[in-house]
Amino acid sequence: MRHQPVTMVSLAGLPGRGATPAPPGLRTFPHAGEVYVSPALAALIRDLPAAQLADRLPKPAGGASYGTIGAAGLASPDELVAVIGRAPTDPAVSPAAEGGNLYDEGQTARAKIAGFSGSEASMFAGADRQAAPLGAVLLVMPVVVLAAAAGRLGAARREQRLAALRLAGATPRQILAMTAAEAAAVGTAGAQTGALAYVALLPALAEIPYGVGTWYTRELWVGLPWLAAVVAGVTLLLTVSAVSMLRQVATSPLGVAQQANPRRTRMIRLVLFAVALGYIMMSSH
């Protein structure tokens, strides 16, 4: 069937344990004969001939229809999952059923579950968790560099203008305050534009397949606190970068007007670049 794996989970309540809590994605614990399928699997059942898929899956007892597994029980909208309710005495959940399928490639397992509460499982596999910090560095470093460079755009013209104001009698505090206000306004507008673009592109980004399939939009949404923190951080970085470039205007406006002191690459930039490069080389091994 299109070489797409289908995960089948058989659940049976243990006798004498009282009410069994509902698994993630289901309203209640499935009774014997109930079958729940993921939306993607339900669509395939409708579209494909019965001989290719529907006849190979357990049928709900009593001619009932398939139930639907909610997003809380799925890792991806494309995941193909079926949850089958079994009786405790059903051979499908007996110890002999474990590993009885020659084609399961070791995926069949029988386990007793005390409950379904606990911390939310990570959406990253083991290899993904190792690659995620590297990806974050590769993503954050260009943003920091570009944000710092943005604060220096038009720095020469701005310095000339502010140096003239300084020579005309403006105080260093006034010069720095005007620079900070201008840079903060520009930085806030740019950061907010980027944040709005991120929100608008979330549905498109969620359609990019990775691992078992595409994403749920909620998995890519960082939340308002983090989004506001990023906007504030970019604005602050741009403002600090712009203000740091104008310290010479406050102390030596004549030197700025004559372009007497060319800028040099600061050691901190070389250190940051070396640290990032070293981390990337260590992560690649």
Backbone as CSV, one residue per row, in Angstrom:
resi,resn,N_x,N_y,N_z,CA_x,CA_y,CA_z,C_x,C_y,C_z
1,MET,0.847,-1.186,0.000,0.000,0.000,0.000,0.887,1.242,0.000
2,ARG,1.405,1.599,-1.169,2.189,2.817,-1.339,3.435,2.844,-0.459
3,HIS,3.792,1.706,0.131,4.989,1.605,0.977,4.930,2.574,2.157
4,GLN,3.732,2.871,2.648,3.580,3.737,3.812,3.286,2.877,5.045
5,PRO,4.076,3.019,6.111,3.839,2.198,7.306,2.570,2.619,8.035
6,VAL,1.847,1.635,8.542,0.646,1.867,9.344,0.900,1.316,10.746
7,THR,0.779,2.160,11.747,0.973,1.750,13.134,-0.354,1.280,13.699
8,MET,-0.378,0.053,14.198,-1.596,-0.521,14.783,-1.333,-0.788,16.261
9,VAL,-2.166,-0.201,17.115,-2.025,-0.325,18.562,-3.262,-1.029,19.107
10,SER,-3.053,-2.157,19.760,-4.142,-2.897,20.392,-4.134,-2.607,21.886
11,LEU,-5.284,-2.187,22.425,-5.413,-1.846,23.843,-6.478,-2.717,24.484
12,ALA,-6.159,-3.224,25.653,-7.108,-4.027,26.419,-7.018,-3.632,27.879
13,GLY,-8.169,-3.350,28.486,-8.187,-3.008,29.899,-7.977,-4.229,30.769
14,LEU,-7.139,-4.112,31.788,-6.900,-5.234,32.683,-8.061,-5.379,33.652
15,PRO,-8.520,-6.588,33.888,-9.643,-6.774,34.815,-9.263,-6.422,36.236
16,GLY,-10.236,-5.894,36.972,-10.034,-5.564,38.368,-9.262,-4.285,38.601
17,ARG,-9.042,-3.464,37.576,-8.286,-2.228,37.737,-9.179,-0.983,37.725
18,GLY,-10.490,-1.163,37.620,-11.385,-0.018,37.595,-11.379,0.655,36.231
19,ALA,-11.815,1.899,36.199,-11.892,2.645,34.949,-10.486,2.964,34.438
20,THR,-10.254,2.650,33.184,-8.957,2.913,32.567,-8.970,4.288,31.925
21,PRO,-7.968,5.122,32.194,-7.961,6.468,31.598,-7.870,6.416,30.085
22,ALA,-8.349,7.458,29.445,-8.341,7.530,27.989,-6.940,7.803,27.480
23,PRO,-6.528,7.134,26.424,-5.223,7.427,25.826,-5.245,8.812,25.172
24,PRO,-4.093,9.393,24.928,-4.051,10.691,24.236,-4.727,10.608,22.869
25,GLY,-5.576,11.572,22.587,-6.261,11.610,21.301,-7.610,10.927,21.282
26,LEU,-7.955,10.201,22.381,-9.243,9.523,22.464,-10.029,10.069,23.649
27,ARG,-11.342,10.091,23.513,-12.168,10.597,24.608,-12.276,9.594,25.743
28,THR,-12.357,8.325,25.403,-12.461,7.271,26.401,-11.539,6.127,26.003
29,PHE,-11.288,5.251,26.952,-10.515,4.053,26.634,-11.342,3.170,25.706
30,PRO,-10.754,2.685,24.607,-11.546,1.909,23.635,-12.024,0.581,24.215
31,HIS,-13.304,0.324,24.057,-13.866,-0.966,24.457,-13.545,-2.016,23.395
32,ALA,-13.744,-3.245,23.764,-13.476,-4.336,22.820,-14.346,-4.157,21.573
33,GLY,-13.715,-4.221,20.417,-14.436,-4.078,19.157,-14.436,-2.676,18.590
34,GLU,-14.015,-1.687,19.362,-13.946,-0.314,18.842,-12.621,-0.100,18.118
35,VAL,-12.691,0.629,17.025,-11.497,0.907,16.220,-11.442,2.406,15.936
36,TYR,-10.312,3.009,16.255,-10.086,4.429,15.992,-8.944,4.555,14.985
37,VAL,-9.082,5.461,14.066,-8.058,5.670,13.054,-7.710,7.154,12.993
38,SER,-6.498,7.449,12.556,-6.080,8.834,12.366,-6.774,9.417,11.143
39,PRO,-6.925,10.740,11.063,-7.574,11.342,9.892,-6.913,10.959,8.577
40,ALA,-5.585,10.872,8.539,-4.901,10.505,7.305,-5.224,9.073,6.904
41,LEU,-5.297,8.162,7.887,-5.648,6.775,7.581,-7.112,6.676,7.160
42,ALA,-7.978,7.448,7.785,-9.390,7.440,7.392,-9.559,7.899,5.944
43,ALA,-8.768,8.893,5.533,-8.846,9.359,4.143,-8.382,8.285,3.181
44,LEU,-7.338,7.541,3.543,-6.876,6.461,2.671,-7.897,5.337,2.588
45,ILE,-8.567,5.064,3.706,-9.603,4.015,3.696,-10.728,4.388,2.735
46,ARG,-11.061,5.677,2.689,-12.122,6.119,1.771,-11.649,6.105,0.312
47,ASP,-10.393,6.435,0.084,-9.923,6.615,-1.292,-9.461,5.330,-1.957
48,LEU,-8.869,4.423,-1.182,-8.317,3.207,-1.775,-9.355,2.101,-1.835
49,PRO,-9.206,1.196,-2.799,-10.099,0.018,-2.832,-9.995,-0.769,-1.534
50,ALA,-11.102,-1.364,-1.147,-11.147,-2.077,0.141,-10.113,-3.188,0.205
51,ALA,-9.834,-3.832,-0.925,-8.881,-4.936,-0.913,-7.468,-4.464,-0.605
52,GLN,-7.186,-3.208,-0.867,-5.840,-2.699,-0.641,-5.606,-2.238,0.793
53,LEU,-6.683,-1.842,1.501,-6.465,-1.313,2.848,-7.560,-1.715,3.829
54,ALA,-8.799,-1.338,3.562,-9.867,-1.531,4.550,-10.004,-2.983,4.965
55,ASP,-9.896,-3.931,4.013,-10.049,-5.348,4.338,-8.879,-5.883,5.150
56,ARG,-7.791,-5.149,5.204,-6.616,-5.603,5.937,-6.582,-5.043,7.352
57,LEU,-7.550,-4.206,7.699,-7.646,-3.639,9.036,-8.806,-4.272,9.788
58,PRO,-8.738,-4.320,11.129,-9.876,-4.828,11.898,-11.124,-3.974,11.668
59,LYS,-12.272,-4.606,11.591,-13.535,-3.896,11.406,-14.146,-3.594,12.772
60,PRO,-14.747,-2.421,12.944,-15.447,-2.137,14.199,-16.579,-3.134,14.429
61,ALA,-16.757,-3.549,15.684,-17.792,-4.528,16.002,-19.179,-3.938,15.782
62,GLY,-20.111,-4.805,15.375,-21.501,-4.389,15.227,-21.753,-3.445,14.074
63,GLY,-20.843,-3.381,13.115,-21.039,-2.497,11.977,-20.874,-1.019,12.300
64,ALA,-20.276,-0.721,13.433,-20.074,0.678,13.802,-19.024,1.319,12.892
65,SER,-18.977,2.615,12.892,-18.007,3.335,12.066,-16.709,3.522,12.839
66,TYR,-15.677,3.860,12.118,-14.393,4.117,12.752,-14.457,5.395,13.588
67,GLY,-13.808,5.351,14.742,-13.622,6.575,15.502,-12.418,7.346,14.973
68,THR,-12.233,8.558,15.449,-11.146,9.410,14.973,-10.177,9.702,16.106
69,ILE,-8.895,9.550,15.832,-7.848,9.871,16.799,-7.553,11.365,16.704
70,GLY,-7.577,12.057,17.823,-7.307,13.491,17.838,-5.832,13.808,17.696
71,ALA,-5.550,15.091,17.529,-4.170,15.530,17.311,-3.275,15.227,18.509
72,ALA,-3.851,15.150,19.716,-3.030,14.880,20.900,-2.404,13.490,20.866
73,GLY,-2.955,12.588,20.076,-2.428,11.241,20.003,-1.583,10.983,18.776
74,LEU,-1.256,12.029,18.025,-0.516,11.869,16.776,0.723,12.747,16.791
75,ALA,1.747,12.300,16.095,2.965,13.090,15.960,2.933,13.974,14.728
76,SER,2.061,13.670,13.775,1.998,14.422,12.527,0.617,14.253,11.927
77,PRO,0.130,15.246,11.174,-1.163,15.078,10.491,-1.148,13.955,9.471
78,ASP,0.049,13.556,8.986,0.151,12.507,7.980,0.334,11.120,8.577
79,GLU,0.402,11.033,9.890,0.669,9.740,10.520,-0.508,8.792,10.325
80,LEU,-0.196,7.546,9.969,-1.207,6.507,9.754,-1.238,5.599,10.983
81,VAL,-2.279,5.740,11.793,-2.366,5.017,13.062,-3.772,4.455,13.212
82,ALA,-3.853,3.234,13.734,-5.128,2.617,14.091,-5.026,2.101,15.518
83,VAL,-6.009,2.433,16.346,-6.081,1.957,17.729,-7.268,1.020,17.835
84,ILE,-7.004,-0.212,18.260,-8.046,-1.241,18.308,-8.294,-1.634,19.750
85,GLY,-9.553,-1.559,20.176,-9.919,-2.031,21.501,-10.054,-3.542,21.518
86,ARG,-9.438,-4.176,22.479,-9.449,-5.638,22.566,-9.984,-6.074,23.925
87,ALA,-10.459,-7.288,23.975,-10.810,-7.913,25.248,-9.532,-8.436,25.897
88,PRO,-9.460,-8.474,27.238,-8.238,-8.968,27.895,-7.843,-10.369,27.470
89,THR,-8.838,-11.171,27.041,-8.535,-12.547,26.640,-8.271,-12.679,25.148
90,ASP,-8.273,-11.576,24.427,-8.054,-11.622,22.981,-6.647,-12.131,22.685
91,PRO,-6.499,-13.087,21.757,-5.150,-13.593,21.424,-4.214,-12.505,20.909
92,ALA,-4.776,-11.412,20.361,-3.926,-10.364,19.799,-3.119,-9.645,20.867
93,VAL,-3.559,-9.696,22.136,-2.825,-9.038,23.210,-2.253,-10.051,24.190
94,SER,-2.167,-11.288,23.800,-1.595,-12.316,24.659,-0.078,-12.290,24.545
95,PRO,0.619,-12.862,25.515,2.086,-12.908,25.408,2.570,-13.604,24.147
96,ALA,1.798,-14.584,23.647,2.222,-15.301,22.444,2.175,-14.422,21.202
97,ALA,1.387,-13.324,21.248,1.283,-12.461,20.075,2.507,-11.602,19.880
98,GLU,3.308,-11.422,20.917,4.467,-10.545,20.828,5.508,-11.158,19.906
99,GLY,5.830,-10.448,18.854,6.820,-10.928,17.897,6.306,-12.044,17.022
100,GLY,5.006,-12.275,17.020,4.473,-13.365,16.217,4.352,-13.040,14.745
101,ASN,4.413,-11.815,14.368,4.303,-11.408,12.973,5.690,-11.374,12.363
102,LEU,5.896,-12.137,11.305,7.206,-12.204,10.681,7.568,-10.921,9.959
103,TYR,6.579,-10.071,9.727,6.816,-8.867,8.930,6.813,-7.593,9.784
104,ASP,6.815,-7.751,11.077,6.745,-6.549,11.911,8.112,-5.934,12.183
105,GLU,9.199,-6.638,11.759,10.560,-6.122,11.921,10.849,-5.741,13.376
106,GLY,10.328,-6.521,14.287,10.606,-6.278,15.692,9.813,-5.156,16.317
107,GLN,8.778,-4.679,15.645,8.021,-3.543,16.153,6.901,-3.955,17.102
108,THR,6.529,-5.230,17.098,5.453,-5.670,17.980,5.963,-5.773,19.416
109,ALA,5.239,-5.189,20.325,5.631,-5.239,21.737,4.372,-5.244,22.594
110,ARG,4.434,-5.979,23.701,3.312,-6.057,24.638,3.789,-5.484,25.957
111,ALA,3.023,-4.552,26.509,3.446,-3.907,27.755,2.220,-3.547,28.568
112,LYS,2.384,-3.567,29.884,1.343,-3.114,30.789,1.541,-1.626,31.064
113,ILE,0.456,-0.855,30.945,0.510,0.600,31.093,-0.312,0.995,32.310
114,ALA,0.319,1.704,33.241,-0.392,2.141,34.440,-1.262,3.357,34.171
115,GLY,-0.887,4.182,33.206,-1.652,5.392,32.904,-1.012,6.127,31.752
116,PHE,-1.654,7.200,31.344,-1.172,7.963,30.198,-0.755,9.378,30.576
117,SER,-0.702,9.665,31.859,-0.281,10.991,32.288,1.236,11.054,32.312
118,GLY,1.761,12.279,32.333,3.200,12.459,32.366,3.599,13.624,31.494
119,SER,4.888,13.836,31.382,5.378,14.954,30.578,5.158,14.668,29.105
120,GLU,4.996,15.732,28.350,4.767,15.599,26.924,6.033,15.103,26.233
121,ALA,5.876,14.133,25.371,7.020,13.564,24.665,7.594,14.570,23.688
122,SER,8.905,14.521,23.542,9.556,15.423,22.596,9.240,14.995,21.181
123,MET,9.071,15.974,20.288,8.791,15.658,18.894,10.080,15.344,18.139
124,PHE,11.240,15.444,18.808,12.509,15.164,18.167,13.004,13.781,18.561
125,ALA,13.530,13.064,17.586,14.176,11.792,17.861,15.572,12.045,18.414
126,GLY,16.279,10.943,18.751,17.602,11.102,19.331,18.557,11.859,18.433
127,ALA,18.597,11.494,17.143,19.489,12.194,16.215,19.071,13.645,16.031
128,ASP,17.752,13.895,16.071,17.272,15.274,15.909,17.694,16.140,17.082
129,ARG,17.708,15.579,18.279,18.090,16.364,19.454,19.551,16.789,19.376
130,GLN,20.394,15.964,18.748,21.788,16.349,18.583,21.938,17.404,17.500
131,ALA,21.104,17.328,16.470,21.221,18.271,15.363,20.536,19.599,15.664
132,ALA,19.559,19.607,16.587,18.811,20.831,16.863,19.702,21.963,17.392
133,PRO,20.616,21.724,18.356,21.484,22.837,18.791,22.356,23.383,17.667
134,LEU,22.854,22.492,16.808,23.661,22.949,15.684,22.825,23.815,14.745
135,GLY,21.594,23.383,14.481,20.719,24.185,13.639,20.400,25.527,14.266
136,ALA,20.241,25.532,15.601,19.962,26.802,16.278,21.135,27.766,16.149
137,VAL,22.364,27.235,16.276,23.543,28.091,16.127,23.630,28.637,14.709
138,LEU,23.419,27.769,13.728,23.488,28.202,12.329,22.400,29.213,12.006
139,LEU,21.298,29.167,12.737,20.211,30.113,12.487,20.399,31.412,13.261
140,VAL,20.835,31.289,14.524,20.927,32.469,15.382,22.104,33.355,14.999
141,MET,23.244,32.747,14.662,24.433,33.548,14.366,24.215,34.520,13.210
142,PRO,23.643,34.092,12.075,23.387,35.085,11.009,22.418,36.177,11.441
143,VAL,21.424,35.811,12.267,20.475,36.823,12.731,21.187,37.871,13.579
144,VAL,22.067,37.412,14.482,22.808,38.352,15.330,23.709,39.244,14.482
145,VAL,24.406,38.631,13.518,25.312,39.416,12.669,24.539,40.431,11.839
146,LEU,23.422,39.998,11.243,22.635,40.908,10.412,22.001,42.017,11.251
147,ALA,21.536,41.660,12.460,20.941,42.687,13.314,21.983,43.715,13.733
148,ALA,23.200,43.245,14.048,24.257,44.179,14.404,24.654,45.038,13.204
149,ALA,24.700,44.416,12.010,25.051,45.180,10.812,23.969,46.192,10.467
150,ALA,22.706,45.833,10.735,21.613,46.761,10.431,21.744,48.045,11.239
151,GLY,22.267,47.922,12.458,22.449,49.118,13.272,23.518,50.050,12.733
152,ARG,24.356,49.510,11.828,25.430,50.318,11.267,25.097,50.848,9.878
153,LEU,23.949,50.453,9.337,23.573,50.958,8.020,23.400,52.472,8.074
154,GLY,24.017,53.148,7.163,23.937,54.613,7.142,24.678,55.255,8.283
155,ALA,25.608,54.491,8.914,26.300,55.038,10.085,27.128,56.269,9.730
156,ALA,27.760,56.229,8.544,28.617,57.364,8.180,27.809,58.644,8.049
157,ARG,26.681,58.558,7.356,25.860,59.764,7.195,25.272,60.197,8.534
158,ARG,24.872,59.227,9.339,24.315,59.577,10.641,25.368,60.245,11.517
159,GLU,26.577,59.745,11.461,27.651,60.343,12.257,27.914,61.780,11.825
160,GLN,27.917,62.014,10.523,28.136,63.377,10.044,27.039,64.312,10.545
161,ARG,25.807,63.829,10.489,24.686,64.671,10.923,24.744,64.949,12.417
162,LEU,25.011,63.920,13.191,25.047,64.088,14.642,26.294,64.845,15.092
163,ALA,27.390,64.680,14.344,28.581,65.453,14.679,28.324,66.939,14.486
164,ALA,27.573,67.267,13.424,27.225,68.678,13.221,26.368,69.194,14.369
165,LEU,25.421,68.374,14.833,24.596,68.779,15.980,25.450,68.918,17.235
166,ARG,26.415,68.033,17.386,27.294,68.112,18.557,28.108,69.404,18.529
167,LEU,28.623,69.750,17.346,29.388,70.988,17.222,28.505,72.216,17.405
168,ALA,27.207,72.039,17.102,26.276,73.160,17.257,25.841,73.354,18.701
169,GLY,26.250,72.443,19.591,25.944,72.639,20.994,25.159,71.530,21.655
170,ALA,24.793,70.487,20.915,24.062,69.378,21.522,24.973,68.618,22.479
171,THR,24.424,68.164,23.577,25.210,67.435,24.571,25.377,65.973,24.143
172,PRO,26.407,65.290,24.656,26.572,63.857,24.329,25.340,63.035,24.682
173,ARG,24.698,63.347,25.798,23.508,62.592,26.177,22.389,62.781,25.160
174,GLN,22.229,63.993,24.667,21.205,64.245,23.657,21.514,63.491,22.366
175,ILE,22.780,63.474,21.981,23.181,62.764,20.765,22.858,61.266,20.880
176,LEU,23.262,60.685,21.996,23.020,59.254,22.196,21.532,58.950,22.304
177,ALA,20.764,59.838,22.945,19.326,59.623,23.086,18.639,59.663,21.726
178,MET,19.024,60.612,20.882,18.434,60.685,19.546,18.777,59.447,18.719
179,THR,20.020,59.005,18.835,20.433,57.808,18.102,19.677,56.573,18.581
180,ALA,19.568,56.431,19.897,18.862,55.272,20.451,17.398,55.280,20.043
181,ALA,16.755,56.447,20.064,15.341,56.527,19.693,15.147,56.179,18.225
182,GLU,16.026,56.685,17.376,15.904,56.393,15.940,16.129,54.913,15.660
183,ALA,17.196,54.355,16.249,17.506,52.943,16.017,16.423,52.038,16.596
184,ALA,15.890,52.390,17.767,14.837,51.575,18.378,13.572,51.583,17.532
185,ALA,13.222,52.758,16.978,12.023,52.827,16.133,12.179,51.969,14.886
186,VAL,13.343,52.074,14.234,13.590,51.274,13.031,13.654,49.785,13.382
187,GLY,14.352,49.464,14.474,14.472,48.068,14.868,13.139,47.445,15.234
188,THR,12.299,48.194,15.950,10.984,47.671,16.324,10.128,47.420,15.097
189,ALA,10.153,48.355,14.149,9.367,48.171,12.926,9.846,46.947,12.149
190,GLY,11.162,46.787,12.027,11.683,45.636,11.299,11.406,44.319,12.004
191,ALA,11.593,44.295,13.325,11.362,43.056,14.072,9.887,42.662,14.058
192,GLN,9.005,43.641,14.173,7.576,43.336,14.118,7.162,42.846,12.735
193,THR,7.762,43.420,11.698,7.477,42.935,10.346,7.909,41.482,10.193
194,GLY,9.089,41.164,10.715,9.543,39.778,10.672,8.645,38.846,11.467
195,ALA,8.168,39.306,12.631,7.273,38.476,13.446,5.946,38.232,12.729
196,LEU,5.413,39.263,12.082,4.164,39.090,11.339,4.363,38.148,10.152
197,ALA,5.519,38.248,9.492,5.799,37.334,8.388,5.896,35.894,8.885
198,TYR,6.505,35.693,10.052,6.585,34.353,10.644,5.201,33.784,10.914
199,VAL,4.311,34.605,11.489,2.953,34.136,11.777,2.209,33.812,10.483
200,ALA,2.379,34.662,9.460,1.669,34.439,8.195,2.174,33.195,7.474
201,LEU,3.451,32.866,7.645,4.038,31.728,6.934,3.915,30.413,7.694
202,LEU,3.375,30.439,8.912,3.266,29.199,9.686,2.518,28.088,8.946
203,PRO,1.343,28.363,8.332,0.657,27.275,7.610,1.502,26.684,6.489
204,ALA,2.250,27.526,5.779,3.096,27.015,4.696,4.269,26.218,5.255
205,LEU,4.860,26.687,6.353,5.973,25.971,6.957,5.529,24.611,7.493
206,ALA,4.296,24.531,7.979,3.796,23.268,8.526,3.633,22.200,7.459
207,GLU,3.591,22.587,6.192,3.425,21.627,5.105,4.746,21.015,4.668
208,ILE,5.864,21.472,5.233,7.162,20.901,4.876,7.322,19.560,5.594
209,PRO,7.453,18.450,4.873,7.535,17.138,5.547,8.864,16.943,6.238
210,TYR,8.810,16.275,7.386,10.011,15.930,8.126,9.681,14.730,9.003
211,GLY,10.512,13.718,8.950,10.263,12.538,9.774,9.052,11.769,9.289
212,VAL,8.031,11.635,10.134,6.848,10.856,9.795,5.883,11.620,8.903
213,GLY,6.107,12.895,8.684,5.191,13.653,7.827,5.306,15.147,8.072
214,THR,4.217,15.833,7.771,4.193,17.280,7.961,3.986,17.610,9.443
215,TRP,3.821,18.893,9.735,3.754,19.363,11.114,2.353,19.841,11.452
216,TYR,2.055,19.818,12.736,0.925,20.590,13.236,1.410,22.025,13.448
217,THR,0.574,22.993,13.100,0.973,24.392,13.220,1.345,24.737,14.658
218,ARG,0.666,24.135,15.623,0.944,24.432,17.029,2.366,24.013,17.424
219,GLU,2.959,23.055,16.703,4.314,22.627,17.022,5.360,23.646,16.565
220,LEU,5.013,24.464,15.591,5.936,25.476,15.084,5.711,26.834,15.724
221,TRP,4.629,26.979,16.459,4.314,28.259,17.094,5.081,28.363,18.405
222,VAL,5.901,29.392,18.542,6.741,29.528,19.735,5.991,30.139,20.903
223,GLY,4.851,30.756,20.666,4.096,31.410,21.732,4.398,32.897,21.796
224,LEU,3.437,33.646,22.304,3.579,35.102,22.367,4.755,35.561,23.239
225,PRO,4.999,34.956,24.409,6.140,35.426,25.221,7.471,35.314,24.483
226,TRP,7.725,34.171,23.836,8.980,34.005,23.115,9.045,34.927,21.905
227,LEU,7.920,35.082,21.213,7.911,35.958,20.044,8.191,37.407,20.452
228,ALA,7.568,37.839,21.555,7.826,39.193,22.050,9.273,39.345,22.501
229,ALA,9.837,38.288,23.102,11.234,38.348,23.541,12.178,38.476,22.350
230,VAL,11.880,37.775,21.262,12.727,37.876,20.070,12.654,39.278,19.474
231,VAL,11.442,39.831,19.392,11.281,41.193,18.865,12.052,42.185,19.729
232,ALA,11.916,42.047,21.049,12.627,42.951,21.952,14.135,42.756,21.853
233,GLY,14.593,41.497,21.724,16.024,41.242,21.633,16.638,41.807,20.366
234,VAL,15.944,41.640,19.237,16.458,42.189,17.978,16.499,43.713,18.042
235,THR,15.450,44.302,18.601,15.430,45.768,18.737,16.559,46.257,19.633
236,LEU,16.762,45.561,20.742,17.835,45.958,21.663,19.203,45.810,21.003
237,LEU,19.416,44.707,20.294,20.699,44.485,19.643,20.981,45.566,18.605
238,LEU,19.971,45.909,17.817,20.158,46.946,16.801,20.426,48.302,17.444
239,THR,19.712,48.588,18.538,19.894,49.873,19.213,21.281,49.985,19.825
240,VAL,21.717,48.936,20.509,23.049,48.950,21.127,24.123,49.073,20.057
241,SER,23.936,48.371,18.938,24.918,48.452,17.863,25.014,49.864,17.312
242,ALA,23.863,50.511,17.108,23.880,51.873,16.570,24.489,52.859,17.561
243,VAL,24.148,52.729,18.842,24.666,53.663,19.850,26.164,53.478,20.038
244,SER,26.628,52.213,20.009,28.051,51.970,20.216,28.904,52.569,19.108
245,MET,28.309,52.727,17.934,29.057,53.311,16.823,29.201,54.825,16.945
246,LEU,28.413,55.432,17.827,28.401,56.894,17.900,29.068,57.431,19.159
247,ARG,29.787,56.588,19.862,30.497,57.095,21.038,31.556,58.119,20.635
248,GLN,32.138,57.919,19.458,33.155,58.860,19.010,32.547,60.228,18.699
249,VAL,31.277,60.233,18.237,30.613,61.506,17.963,30.504,62.317,19.242
250,ALA,30.188,61.642,20.339,30.010,62.347,21.602,31.318,62.878,22.157
251,THR,32.430,62.146,21.898,33.700,62.555,22.500,34.562,63.396,21.574
252,SER,34.486,63.127,20.262,35.357,63.837,19.315,34.611,64.124,18.024
253,PRO,33.683,65.073,18.034,32.920,65.362,16.826,33.780,65.862,15.679
254,LEU,34.882,66.578,15.961,35.744,67.058,14.877,36.428,65.902,14.152
255,GLY,36.839,64.893,14.914,37.458,63.733,14.295,36.500,62.989,13.391
256,VAL,35.242,62.900,13.799,34.235,62.246,12.967,34.008,63.041,11.697
257,ALA,33.919,64.371,11.847,33.683,65.209,10.670,34.804,65.074,9.658
258,GLN,36.037,64.830,10.114,37.169,64.704,9.216,37.448,63.252,8.819
259,GLN,36.633,62.302,9.358,36.846,60.881,9.078,38.283,60.477,9.406
260,ALA,38.765,60.930,10.586,40.172,60.732,10.907,40.470,59.387,11.543
261,ASN,39.463,58.687,12.045,39.715,57.452,12.783,38.929,56.312,12.155
262,PRO,39.466,55.587,11.218,38.730,54.501,10.586,38.452,53.380,11.572
263,ARG,37.341,52.696,11.359,36.937,51.624,12.273,37.749,50.363,12.009
264,ARG,37.949,49.631,13.056,38.636,48.367,12.933,37.719,47.251,13.408
265,THR,37.985,46.106,12.876,37.202,44.950,13.289,37.461,44.654,14.759
266,ARG,36.424,44.557,15.505,36.585,44.358,16.939,36.898,42.903,17.258
267,MET,37.684,42.729,18.299,38.106,41.394,18.678,36.934,40.510,19.070
268,ILE,35.867,41.094,19.639,34.733,40.287,20.090,34.082,39.566,18.925
269,ARG,34.087,40.202,17.752,33.481,39.545,16.586,34.303,38.332,16.167
270,LEU,35.620,38.482,16.203,36.467,37.347,15.859,36.300,36.217,16.863
271,VAL,36.160,36.554,18.143,35.979,35.525,19.166,34.671,34.788,18.959
272,LEU,33.586,35.531,18.702,32.290,34.890,18.473,32.324,34.002,17.246
273,PHE,32.977,34.474,16.195,33.075,33.663,14.986,33.865,32.387,15.246
274,ALA,34.965,32.498,16.003,35.776,31.320,16.307,35.003,30.321,17.162
275,VAL,34.240,30.824,18.131,33.443,29.927,18.986,32.394,29.198,18.165
276,ALA,31.675,29.930,17.310,30.648,29.298,16.477,31.265,28.283,15.533
277,LEU,32.406,28.614,14.920,33.060,27.684,14.010,33.534,26.434,14.738
278,GLY,34.091,26.616,15.939,34.519,25.461,16.708,33.366,24.556,17.096
279,TYR,32.217,25.159,17.475,31.047,24.351,17.837,30.555,23.548,16.639
280,ILE,30.532,24.184,15.466,30.071,23.490,14.266,31.004,22.334,13.932
281,MET,32.307,22.538,14.063,33.257,21.459,13.746,33.128,20.313,14.742
282,MET,32.928,20.614,16.021,32.776,19.563,17.030,31.478,18.795,16.836
283,SER,30.405,19.504,16.433,29.110,18.843,16.248,29.089,17.960,15.025
284,SER,29.926,18.258,14.049,29.910,17.473,12.813,30.581,16.116,12.979
285,HIS,31.355,15.908,14.068,32.036,14.637,14.267,31.149,13.650,15.022
